[in-house]
């Protein structure tokens, strides 16, 4: 997922950060949804990234793949406080708390109706659409697409999602010290949600060696200029309905 997102994002000046689920904090299965640890851990890691790069604090977004998307949905209120938009890709579950986030973030969902856990994602949609109505909600369901197809579909939707993310900003009043202080003045912009493009299979990326680590932000450390934004990736295996365990060959990045 890092390799699918980072080249396109970096061309726009967006830092991509893909942290590994923290084994030292109890994530022994390397699965975000199974760990379901306090989102404050991820906030601390993002703070460290912001110490290396002068990132616009109003334009930080987070994307979760598979079980990572489930982790975002489960803790949506915490993530909506810190990020201007959430991308839930191939996962999702109704949040543990039915409270409504303040402020609300933009929500973009990309999933397939043949994912065996798609009904859990539909319950998350019900939360965003009716329990706590979100005005900025894009719900793209790919007909006849399974979990692997959801992953491949990002190749067709990535640029449109990045267009959408790039215009989503947090209100200045919600920016806290984690983000490094006051944001720079930025021009306002409005963009429509990514179009519902027809699904077309794309080739799979080259496998990443198991020894590789994507735990740092892409790009050189500098505070000489403001980086347009940061996209944090939360990657993890989806739970199985009956066994309640992660898939047999999850990503460990």
N, C-alpha and C positions, 0 to 999 in steps of 0.2 A: 504493500500500500504506500509506503514512503516513496518507492521508486515510481509509482503511478502518479503521485501528487507533486513531488518536489520539482521536477524539471519545468512543468507548466507554471507552478506558483513562483519559482525563483525568477522567471522571465518578467514577472510583474512586480518584482521587488519584495515578495512576500516570504518571510522566514517560515520554514516548515520544521516543526519539532515533534518527534515521535518517541515519547518516553516508554521504557519498558515497565510493565507492571512490577511494583517493588517487592522483590522476594524478602528483603530485610524487614518489610512492614507486614509480612504474613501472606504475601501473594505467592505461595509455594507452587501453585498449579499454573502460574503465569497466565491467568485468565481474569480479565477485568470484572466480568459479571460475577464470577464465582467468589472473587475476593470482595468486591463491593466495599472497598475501603473508603475512608473519609475523603471527599474531594479536596480537602485542604492540602493533602500531600501533593496533588497535581498542581495546585496553586503555588506551592512553594517552588516547584521545579520551573514553572513559568516565570516566577519572580527572578530566578537565577538567570534564565535566558534574557530577560529584560535588562539585567545588569550588564550583559555583554553587548546587546544591540539596543539602539535608541528606537524603540518600536512605538508607533502611534497607539496609545492605550485605548482609544475609542474603537479601534479596528482590530480586534482580536477575535478569532473564530475557532471553533472546535468541531472536529469530525470524528465520528466513531464508526468503525467497521465491525460488523458481525456482533460478537459479544461486547465489543467496545461501544457500539451503538446502544445496546441494551443497558450498559452502565450509564450512559448519558441520560437515557430515558428514566431510569430508576432514580437518578439524582438531578433531574432537570432543573429544579429550583436553584440549586447551588450553581450550576453551570450558566444558567440564564443571568445570574447576577454578575458574572465575570466576563461573559463573552457576548458579542453583538449578535451572533448567529450560531446555531447548532445544525450540523449535518448528520443525520442518522441513516447509515448506509447498511442495508442487509441485516438489520437487527431491530431492537426496540422492545420495550415493555412499559406498561403503565407505571408511573412513579410510585414509590413507596408511600409518599405523603400526597394527599389530595389538595394541599395548599397551592395557591397560585403564585407564580413568581412575580417579583416586582424589582426592576422592570421586566417586561417580557422580551425575550430575544426572538429574532427571526428563526423559523424552523423549516428545514428542508429535509424531506424524506425521500430516499431512493431505495425501492425494494421490489421484490417479485412475488406474485401471488402463489407461486408454487414452492416457495420456502415453507417447509413444514411447520414453522413457527410464526407464519404470517399473521395468524389471528391475534397473537400477542402484540404485534405491531399495530394492528387495527385498534386494539384497546388503548394504546398510546395515542393514536389519532383521535379517539373519542375524548380523551383528556384534553388535548390541544384544541379540539373543535367545539366541545360543548361544556366540559367541566370548568375549564379556564380558557375561554375563547381567545385565540391568538389571531390578530388581524393579519400578521405576516406569516402565513402558513402555506407551504407548498408540499403537496402530497403526491408524489409520482410513483404509481404502482405499475410495474412491467408485467403485462399479461403473459402467462405461460412460462415465466422465468423462475428458475430455482436458485439455490444459494450460490453456486458457482457462476451462474449467469448474472447474478447481482454484482459480483466482483468484476466480471468482464464488462458489464454495462458502464462502468465508470469511464472507460475510454471514450464513450459517446457523449457523456454528460459533463465531464470534468470542466471543460472551458466555460460552459454555460453556468455551472455552479460557481466557478471562480468569478465570473462576471457578477453574479448575484451577490456573493459574499463581499466583493470589493465595495459595494455601496451600502452595506449594512454596518451601522455605527452605533455604539453605545452612547446614551446621553452623557454629556460632559459631567453632569452632577453625580453620576454613579461611579466615576473613576476614583479609585482609591490609591493609597500609597504603594500597593503591590505593583501598580502599573508605571511607577517612576515619576509621578507628579502630573502636572497639567499637560494636556495634549497640545500639539501645535495647531494653528489655524489651518483648516482643510476645507476645500470647496465642497459644497453639498452636491449630492447626485442622487438620482432615483433610477432604479432599474426594475424591470419586470422579472417575474420568476422565470427560471430556466424553462424552455419549451419542452413539452412532452414529445421528445424525439422518438421515432420508431427504434426498437431495439435491434441492433446488429451485432453479432459476435465479433470480438476483436481478439487478436492474438495475445497469448499469455506472455507476461514479462519473463525475462530470464530469471531462474531461481537464484535467490540470495543465499550465500553460504551460511550455514548455521552459526559460524563463528563471528559473523558480522554484527555490528551494533549500530543502531540508529538512535542513539541516546543524546545527541547534541544537535544544536541548531545548525542548519546549513548556512554557510557564508562566514566570512572573516569577522572577528570580534572588533567592533568599532563603535564609537559614539559620535562620530563626526557628522553624521546625517541621520535623519529620521527614516526608519524603514516603514513602508506603507502599512504593513500589517503582519500578523502572526497567525498561522494556522496550526493548531495543535492536533495531532492525530492520536486517537486512542484505539488500539488494535487488539482484538481478542477473539477467541473462538466462541461460537454460539452454543448455548446449552442445548442438550437433547431433552426432549419432552419427558420421556419415561425414566431414563437413567439418571437425569439430573446432573450429568457430567459434561465436561467439554468434549469437543470432537477429538478424534484420535490423533490428528496431525495438525494441531493449531500452530499459528505463527507465534514465535516466542520473542519477536522484536518489540 
